[in-house]
Amino acid sequence: MTRPSNYSPELRARAIRMVAEPTSDYPSHSQYAAITTVAEKLGIGTAETLRKWVGELYERSLGNYVGGTLNKSVSAGNLHN
Protein backbone atom coordinates (compact mmCIF):
# COMPACT_ATOMS: atom_id res chain seq x y z
CA MET A 1 0.00 0.00 0.00
CA THR A 2 1.32 3.41 -0.91
CA ARG A 3 1.49 6.34 1.44
CA PRO A 4 -1.20 9.01 0.92
CA SER A 5 0.04 12.08 -0.92
CA ASN A 6 0.55 15.39 0.84
CA TYR A 7 -0.45 17.11 -2.39
CA SER A 8 -3.91 17.38 -3.90
CA PRO A 9 -4.66 15.88 -7.31
CA GLU A 10 -5.36 19.42 -8.51
CA LEU A 11 -1.88 20.61 -7.49
CA ARG A 12 -0.29 17.60 -9.16
CA ALA A 13 -2.20 18.24 -12.38
CA ARG A 14 -1.33 21.95 -12.34
CA ALA A 15 2.36 21.25 -11.73
CA ILE A 16 2.55 18.69 -14.55
CA ARG A 17 0.72 21.08 -16.89
CA MET A 18 3.15 23.89 -16.01
CA VAL A 19 6.14 21.65 -16.77
CA ALA A 20 4.64 20.67 -20.12
CA GLU A 21 3.91 24.25 -21.22
CA PRO A 22 6.56 25.65 -23.53
CA THR A 23 8.10 28.78 -22.03
CA SER A 24 11.34 30.68 -22.01
CA ASP A 25 11.17 31.10 -18.21
CA TYR A 26 13.39 28.08 -17.61
CA PRO A 27 17.16 28.35 -17.90
CA SER A 28 18.55 26.29 -20.78
CA HIS A 29 14.99 25.26 -21.74
CA SER A 30 15.51 21.78 -20.27
CA GLN A 31 12.73 19.72 -18.77
CA TYR A 32 14.61 19.37 -15.49
CA ALA A 33 15.03 23.14 -15.29
CA ALA A 34 11.27 23.46 -15.77
CA ILE A 35 10.61 20.81 -13.10
CA THR A 36 12.92 22.54 -10.62
CA THR A 37 11.38 25.96 -11.24
CA VAL A 38 7.77 24.74 -11.05
CA ALA A 39 8.43 22.72 -7.87
CA GLU A 40 9.88 25.80 -6.22
CA LYS A 41 7.04 28.09 -7.38
CA LEU A 42 4.32 25.74 -6.13
CA GLY A 43 6.03 24.77 -2.87
CA ILE A 44 6.49 21.11 -3.79
CA GLY A 45 9.03 19.59 -1.38
CA THR A 46 11.63 18.55 -3.93
CA ALA A 47 12.03 18.63 -7.69
CA GLU A 48 12.37 14.84 -7.54
CA THR A 49 8.74 14.56 -6.41
CA LEU A 50 7.54 16.47 -9.46
CA ARG A 51 9.94 14.57 -11.73
CA LYS A 52 8.32 11.31 -10.55
CA TRP A 53 4.82 12.68 -11.25
CA VAL A 54 5.87 13.64 -14.78
CA GLY A 55 7.44 10.19 -15.25
CA GLU A 56 4.31 8.43 -14.02
CA LEU A 57 2.20 10.40 -16.46
CA TYR A 58 4.58 9.47 -19.27
CA GLU A 59 4.36 5.79 -18.33
CA ARG A 60 0.56 5.95 -18.23
CA SER A 61 0.49 7.59 -21.63
CA LEU A 62 2.46 4.63 -22.99
CA GLY A 63 -0.14 2.28 -21.56
CA ASN A 64 2.40 0.55 -19.34
CA TYR A 65 1.27 1.88 -15.97
CA VAL A 66 -0.88 -0.62 -14.09
CA GLY A 67 -2.28 -0.05 -10.62
CA GLY A 68 0.37 2.36 -9.41
CA THR A 69 3.40 0.40 -10.62
CA LEU A 70 5.06 -0.14 -13.95
CA ASN A 71 3.80 -3.28 -15.61
CA LYS A 72 6.45 -5.91 -14.81
CA SER A 73 6.07 -7.55 -18.21
CA VAL A 74 7.47 -4.42 -19.86
CA SER A 75 11.23 -4.28 -19.84
CA ALA A 76 13.21 -1.06 -19.96
CA GLY A 77 14.42 -1.98 -23.45
CA ASN A 78 10.85 -2.20 -24.74
CA LEU A 79 10.09 1.36 -23.64
CA HIS A 80 12.49 2.72 -26.23
CA ASN A 81 11.09 0.71 -29.16
CYANA upper distance limits for C-alpha pairs under 8 A (distance plus 0.5 A):
  7 TYR  CA     11 LEU  CA      6.85
  7 TYR  CA     12 ARG  CA      7.29
  8 SER  CA     12 ARG  CA      6.89
  9 PRO  CA     13 ALA  CA      6.61
 10 GLU  CA     14 ARG  CA      6.61
 11 LEU  CA     15 ALA  CA      6.53
 12 ARG  CA     16 ILE  CA      6.69
 12 ARG  CA     50 LEU  CA      8.42
 12 ARG  CA     53 TRP  CA      7.89
 13 ALA  CA     17 ARG  CA      6.57
 14 ARG  CA     18 MET  CA      6.60
 15 ALA  CA     19 VAL  CA      6.81
 15 ALA  CA     38 VAL  CA      6.97
 15 ALA  CA     39 ALA  CA      7.84
 15 ALA  CA     42 LEU  CA      7.94
 15 ALA  CA     50 LEU  CA      7.91
 16 ILE  CA     20 ALA  CA      6.77
 16 ILE  CA     50 LEU  CA      7.97
 16 ILE  CA     53 TRP  CA      7.72
 16 ILE  CA     54 VAL  CA      6.55
 17 ARG  CA     21 GLU  CA      6.74
 18 MET  CA     38 VAL  CA      7.33
 19 VAL  CA     31 GLN  CA      7.65
 19 VAL  CA     34 ALA  CA      6.02
 19 VAL  CA     35 ILE  CA      6.34
 19 VAL  CA     38 VAL  CA      7.19
 23 THR  CA     29 HIS  CA      8.24
 24 SER  CA     29 HIS  CA      7.04
 25 ASP  CA     29 HIS  CA      8.32
 26 TYR  CA     30 SER  CA      7.66
 26 TYR  CA     33 ALA  CA      6.20
 26 TYR  CA     34 ALA  CA      5.91
 26 TYR  CA     37 THR  CA      7.51
 27 PRO  CA     33 ALA  CA      6.70
 27 PRO  CA     34 ALA  CA      8.45
 28 SER  CA     33 ALA  CA      7.74
 29 HIS  CA     33 ALA  CA      7.30
 29 HIS  CA     34 ALA  CA      7.77
 30 SER  CA     34 ALA  CA      6.90
 31 GLN  CA     35 ILE  CA      6.65
 32 TYR  CA     36 THR  CA      6.55
 32 TYR  CA     51 ARG  CA      8.18
 33 ALA  CA     37 THR  CA      6.64
 34 ALA  CA     38 VAL  CA      6.52
 35 ILE  CA     39 ALA  CA      6.48
 35 ILE  CA     47 ALA  CA      6.51
 35 ILE  CA     50 LEU  CA      6.94
 35 ILE  CA     51 ARG  CA      6.93
 36 THR  CA     40 GLU  CA      6.76
 36 THR  CA     46 THR  CA      8.39
 36 THR  CA     47 ALA  CA      5.47
 37 THR  CA     41 LYS  CA      6.68
 38 VAL  CA     42 LEU  CA      6.59
 39 ALA  CA     43 GLY  CA      6.42
 39 ALA  CA     44 ILE  CA      5.30
 39 ALA  CA     45 GLY  CA      7.72
 39 ALA  CA     46 THR  CA      7.07
 39 ALA  CA     47 ALA  CA      5.95
 39 ALA  CA     50 LEU  CA      7.00
 40 GLU  CA     44 ILE  CA      6.78
 40 GLU  CA     45 GLY  CA      8.42
 40 GLU  CA     46 THR  CA      8.30
 40 GLU  CA     47 ALA  CA      8.13
 44 ILE  CA     49 THR  CA      7.91
 44 ILE  CA     50 LEU  CA      7.90
 45 GLY  CA     49 THR  CA      7.62
 46 THR  CA     50 LEU  CA      7.68
 47 ALA  CA     51 ARG  CA      6.60
 48 GLU  CA     52 LYS  CA      6.66
 49 THR  CA     53 TRP  CA      7.01
 50 LEU  CA     54 VAL  CA      6.76
 51 ARG  CA     55 GLY  CA      6.65
 52 LYS  CA     56 GLU  CA      6.53
 53 TRP  CA     57 LEU  CA      6.76
 54 VAL  CA     58 TYR  CA      6.76
 55 GLY  CA     59 GLU  CA      6.69
 56 GLU  CA     60 ARG  CA      6.66
 56 GLU  CA     65 TYR  CA      7.98
 57 LEU  CA     61 SER  CA      6.63
 58 TYR  CA     62 LEU  CA      6.96
 59 GLU  CA     63 GLY  CA      7.06
 59 GLU  CA     64 ASN  CA      6.18
 59 GLU  CA     65 TYR  CA      6.01
 59 GLU  CA     70 LEU  CA      7.90
 60 ARG  CA     64 ASN  CA      6.32
 60 ARG  CA     65 TYR  CA      5.21
 60 ARG  CA     66 VAL  CA      8.40
 64 ASN  CA     70 LEU  CA      6.55
 64 ASN  CA     71 ASN  CA      6.02
 64 ASN  CA     74 VAL  CA      7.62
 65 TYR  CA     69 THR  CA      6.45
 65 TYR  CA     70 LEU  CA      5.24
 65 TYR  CA     71 ASN  CA      6.25
 66 VAL  CA     70 LEU  CA      6.46
 66 VAL  CA     71 ASN  CA      6.09
 70 LEU  CA     74 VAL  CA      8.19
 74 VAL  CA     78 ASN  CA      6.84
 74 VAL  CA     79 LEU  CA      7.89
 75 SER  CA     79 LEU  CA      7.40
 76 ALA  CA     80 HIS  CA      7.86
 77 GLY  CA     81 ASN  CA      7.64
